[in-house]
Amino acid sequence: MRRVLVLTAVLTVAAILAGCGSKSGESPKRPASQAVVIVSGGDATSPFTTPDQACATGLAAGNTDTAIRESLLKRGYTAYTSPAMAGRGQVADQTGFGPFGICPITLPENMTVDSTGSIDTAGEHLARFLNYLHTDKGVTDVDVVAHSMGGLYARAAIRVLATTNAPVHVRSLTTIGTPWQGSYLSDYANGIVPLTDCLGDTFCENAMKGFKDEVLRLMAGSGREVNQAFLMGKNGWNEFQSGVLDKIPVVLIGGKKFTMPGQVNPAVWPNDGLVALQSALAKDVTDPVLPHRRCYTFDDTHSIYVSDKAGLDWPTALTWDPRVLDVVHKAIEDAPKALDGANREGCPAA
């Protein structure tokens, strides 16, 4: 039954995305040297795909990247998905929720993000993958579209590229549901916020408890790091990133599907099921760290996995919503002149 539901959803999404294809006046196919790279987030397993090669069974680019990739290809972009594995090693075929198999190329571990490992190690592997795209595919300019923790991995990779004089130039960064200030799930797992901040919401409480179990099981890695103390504290990870994004325009996309009335902890509510809106929109991240930003908010969940758990259709997820895909397209198209435009457009006040 699960397989039938997944295949049905894939067909539904294909129909939705068909309406997001090229229209009169849109840009033609870009040169191969200018690529879009999609980066998936924490605990994700995603295959490497190219503009003309993807997995033959299941979701062509995994449950995070498939809809984004399909939308970009329809708009004429040269799009790649970066490989990620929930654990060390090469990407393997997946069963269960969002399965995929018979993928074209399996890249080595040192180009594959360990999506349960540390942010900085993930960044090193992602930077190595971007350099591979340069040497093997002739890519010189990259627009990065990153989901969830992928936004942090991407920032770490950009720092590596800059400090090693790599030949790959990152032209823009678009983050979707990225926990710039941490996730309240990790905040709970690391003793920063109490379970009572869920205000009795069962979905929130179960997510917090489940995340804590995973953090305790792994003992180290992304789950330990994606919290306020690690990212936002004095001499925290964000401060260490100062200057990395000086010449890179950033678009931040956040979701607020889950809300709670009355007085709430803004580090928890509203949220997309994993990340609070203020974190996804980097409300308290300073200008030295994030010099130029634009923000967009949608009434969406974090991912199709969260939507599925909440009993919602997949297009309610940030990674699957055609409106979000339109914003991703706009962010890439606006990139060459974005630094000349207004800062903090649509963003919450600091």
C-alpha positions in Angstrom: 0.0 0.0 0.0 2.8 2.4 0.9 4.4 1.9 -2.5 1.1 2.6 -4.3 0.7 5.8 -2.3 4.2 6.9 -3.1 3.8 6.2 -6.8 0.5 8.0 -6.8 2.0 11.0 -5.2 4.9 11.0 -7.7 2.4 11.1 -10.6 0.4 13.9 -8.9 3.6 16.0 -8.4 4.6 15.4 -12.0 1.3 16.9 -13.0 1.7 19.9 -10.7 5.3 20.5 -11.9 4.2 20.3 -15.5 2.4 23.6 -14.8 5.6 25.1 -13.6 7.5 24.5 -16.8 9.0 27.0 -19.2 6.8 29.8 -20.4 7.2 32.4 -23.1 9.8 34.9 -22.0 11.6 32.7 -19.6 15.3 32.2 -19.9 16.6 29.5 -22.3 18.8 26.7 -21.2 21.9 27.9 -19.4 25.5 27.0 -20.3 26.9 23.9 -18.7 29.5 25.9 -16.8 26.7 27.6 -14.8 24.9 25.1 -12.7 22.5 24.8 -9.8 23.4 22.4 -7.0 20.7 21.1 -4.7 21.9 20.2 -1.2 19.7 18.1 1.1 19.6 18.3 4.9 20.2 16.5 8.1 19.5 12.7 8.3 18.8 12.7 4.6 19.9 10.1 2.1 20.0 11.6 -1.4 21.6 10.3 -4.7 23.9 12.1 -7.0 22.0 13.1 -10.2 23.0 15.1 -13.3 20.8 17.1 -15.7 20.3 14.0 -17.8 20.8 11.1 -15.4 18.8 10.2 -12.3 17.5 7.2 -10.4 15.4 4.9 -12.5 13.0 3.7 -9.8 11.2 5.5 -7.0 11.8 9.2 -6.6 14.4 10.2 -9.2 16.5 12.4 -6.8 15.2 11.3 -3.4 12.4 12.7 -1.2 14.1 16.0 -0.6 15.4 16.9 -4.0 13.1 15.4 -6.6 10.5 18.1 -7.0 13.1 20.9 -6.8 15.3 19.2 -9.4 12.3 18.6 -11.8 11.3 22.2 -11.6 14.8 23.5 -12.3 15.2 21.2 -15.3 11.9 22.3 -16.7 13.1 25.9 -16.5 16.3 25.1 -18.5 18.9 25.0 -15.6 21.8 22.7 -15.5 21.0 21.0 -12.2 22.8 18.6 -10.0 21.9 17.0 -6.7 24.7 16.4 -4.3 25.0 13.0 -2.7 24.2 12.6 1.0 24.1 9.6 3.3 22.6 9.3 6.8 25.8 7.9 8.1 29.3 7.4 6.7 29.8 5.8 3.3 28.5 5.9 -0.3 24.8 6.4 -1.1 22.9 3.1 -1.3 19.5 2.4 -2.8 16.7 3.2 -0.4 13.4 1.5 0.5 10.6 2.7 2.8 9.4 6.3 2.6 10.6 8.1 -0.5 12.5 5.2 -2.0 14.9 5.3 -5.0 17.1 2.8 -6.8 19.1 2.0 -9.9 20.9 5.4 -9.8 23.4 6.4 -12.5 26.6 7.1 -10.6 27.7 6.4 -7.0 30.4 8.9 -5.9 33.0 8.0 -3.2 32.5 8.7 0.5 34.8 11.8 0.5 32.4 13.6 -1.9 29.3 12.4 0.0 27.8 14.4 2.9 27.3 12.4 6.1 24.0 14.0 7.0 24.3 12.8 10.6 27.9 14.0 11.0 29.4 17.4 11.9 28.5 20.5 9.9 32.1 21.3 9.1 33.0 17.8 7.9 29.9 17.8 5.8 31.1 21.1 4.3 34.4 19.6 3.4 32.8 16.8 1.6 30.4 19.1 -0.2 33.3 21.4 -1.3 35.1 18.3 -2.7 31.9 17.5 -4.6 31.7 21.0 -6.0 35.3 20.8 -7.1 34.5 17.4 -8.8 31.8 19.2 -10.8 34.4 21.6 -12.0 37.0 19.0 -13.1 34.5 16.4 -14.4 31.6 18.6 -15.7 33.3 22.0 -16.4 31.2 23.8 -13.8 32.6 27.2 -12.8 29.6 29.1 -11.4 27.1 27.6 -8.9 23.8 28.7 -7.5 23.2 26.6 -4.4 19.7 25.6 -3.3 19.8 24.0 0.1 17.2 22.4 2.2 17.3 22.3 6.0 20.8 21.5 7.4 22.0 21.6 3.8 22.0 25.4 4.2 24.6 25.0 7.0 26.6 22.4 5.1 26.6 24.8 2.1 27.9 27.7 4.2 30.7 25.5 5.5 31.5 24.4 2.0 31.6 28.0 0.7 34.2 28.8 3.4 36.3 25.8 2.3 36.1 26.9 -1.3 37.1 30.5 -0.4 40.0 29.5 1.9 41.5 27.0 -0.6 41.2 29.3 -3.7 39.0 26.7 -5.4 38.0 27.4 -9.1 34.3 27.1 -8.3 32.4 30.4 -7.7 29.2 30.4 -5.7 26.9 33.0 -7.2 24.0 32.7 -4.8 22.6 30.7 -1.9 18.9 29.9 -1.4 18.0 28.2 1.9 14.7 26.3 2.4 13.8 25.7 6.0 17.4 26.0 7.2 17.9 26.3 10.9 20.2 29.3 10.8 19.7 29.8 14.6 19.1 26.1 15.4 16.2 23.8 15.6 14.0 23.7 18.7 14.3 19.9 18.5 18.0 20.1 19.1 17.4 22.8 21.7 15.3 20.4 23.7 17.7 17.5 23.1 20.6 19.6 24.4 18.7 21.0 27.4 18.1 24.5 26.1 14.3 24.6 25.9 11.8 22.5 27.9 9.2 20.1 26.6 6.6 22.5 28.1 7.3 25.0 25.3 5.3 22.7 23.0 2.3 23.9 25.1 0.8 20.5 25.1 0.9 19.9 21.3 1.4 16.2 20.8 3.1 16.5 17.4 5.7 18.9 18.8 6.3 16.8 21.9 6.8 13.6 19.9 9.2 15.3 17.5 11.2 16.7 20.4 11.4 13.3 22.2 12.2 11.4 19.0 15.0 13.8 18.1 16.5 13.6 21.6 16.6 9.8 21.3 18.5 10.1 18.1 21.0 12.7 19.5 21.7 10.4 22.4 22.2 7.4 20.1 24.7 9.2 17.9 26.5 11.1 20.7 28.0 13.6 18.2 27.3 15.3 14.8 24.6 17.5 13.4 22.1 16.8 16.1 24.4 18.1 18.8 25.3 21.2 16.8 22.0 22.4 15.3 21.0 24.4 18.4 21.1 28.0 19.7 24.1 27.5 21.9 26.4 26.0 19.2 25.3 28.3 16.4 24.4 31.6 18.2 26.5 31.7 21.3 29.5 33.9 21.9 32.2 32.7 19.5 29.6 30.3 18.1 29.6 28.7 14.7 27.7 31.6 13.0 30.2 34.1 14.2 33.0 32.0 12.8 31.3 32.3 9.4 31.6 36.1 9.3 32.7 37.3 5.9 31.9 34.1 4.1 28.8 35.4 2.5 30.0 39.0 1.8 29.6 38.8 -1.9 26.8 36.2 -2.1 23.2 37.1 -2.1 21.0 34.9 0.1 17.3 34.1 -0.1 15.8 32.5 3.0 12.5 30.6 2.7 10.7 29.5 5.9 7.5 27.6 6.8 4.9 28.3 9.4 2.4 25.4 9.0 2.2 24.8 12.8 1.2 27.7 15.0 0.0 28.2 18.6 -2.1 31.0 19.9 -1.2 33.2 22.9 2.2 33.8 24.4 4.7 31.4 22.9 8.5 30.9 22.8 9.4 32.3 19.3 12.3 29.8 19.2 9.5 27.1 18.9 6.4 28.8 17.4 5.4 29.2 14.6 7.3 26.4 12.9 7.4 24.0 10.0 7.5 20.9 12.1 11.3 21.0 12.7 12.5 24.6 12.4 10.9 27.7 13.9 10.2 30.5 11.4 12.5 33.0 13.1 15.4 30.5 12.7 14.6 29.8 9.1 14.5 33.5 8.4 17.7 34.1 10.4 16.0 36.8 12.6 18.9 37.3 15.0 21.8 36.5 12.7 23.9 39.6 12.3 24.8 41.4 9.2 28.5 40.5 9.3 27.4 36.9 9.0 24.6 37.5 6.6 25.2 40.8 4.8 22.5 40.6 2.1 19.2 38.7 2.6 15.7 38.5 1.3 13.0 36.4 3.0 9.9 34.5 2.0 7.3 32.8 4.2 4.9 30.0 3.3 2.2 28.2 5.2 4.2 24.9 4.7 5.8 22.1 6.5 9.5 21.3 6.5 9.4 18.4 4.1 7.2 15.7 2.6 8.2 13.5 5.4 6.7 15.9 8.0 3.6 16.4 5.8 3.2 12.7 5.6 3.5 12.3 9.4 0.9 15.1 9.8 -1.5 13.5 7.4 -1.1 16.3 4.8 -0.6 16.2 1.0 3.0 16.5 -0.3 2.6 20.0 -1.9 2.1 21.4 1.6 5.9 20.9 2.1 8.4 23.6 1.4 10.4 21.2 -0.9 7.3 20.3 -2.9 5.2 23.5 -3.1 5.1 25.0 -6.6 5.0 28.5 -5.0 8.3 27.8 -3.3 9.8 26.5 -6.5 8.8 29.8 -8.2 10.8 31.7 -5.5 13.8 29.4 -6.0 13.7 30.3 -9.7 13.4 34.0 -9.0 16.3 33.9 -6.5 18.6 32.4 -9.2 17.5 34.8 -11.9 17.9 37.8 -9.6 21.3 36.7 -8.4 23.5 38.8 -10.7 21.9 42.1 -9.5 20.7 41.1 -6.1 23.5 42.8 -4.1 22.4 46.1 -5.6 18.9 45.7 -4.3 17.3 46.3 -1.0 18.5 44.3 2.0 16.2 42.4 4.4 13.3 42.6 2.0 10.5 40.5 3.6 12.7 39.7 6.6 11.8 40.1 10.2 13.5 43.1 12.0 16.6 42.2 13.9 
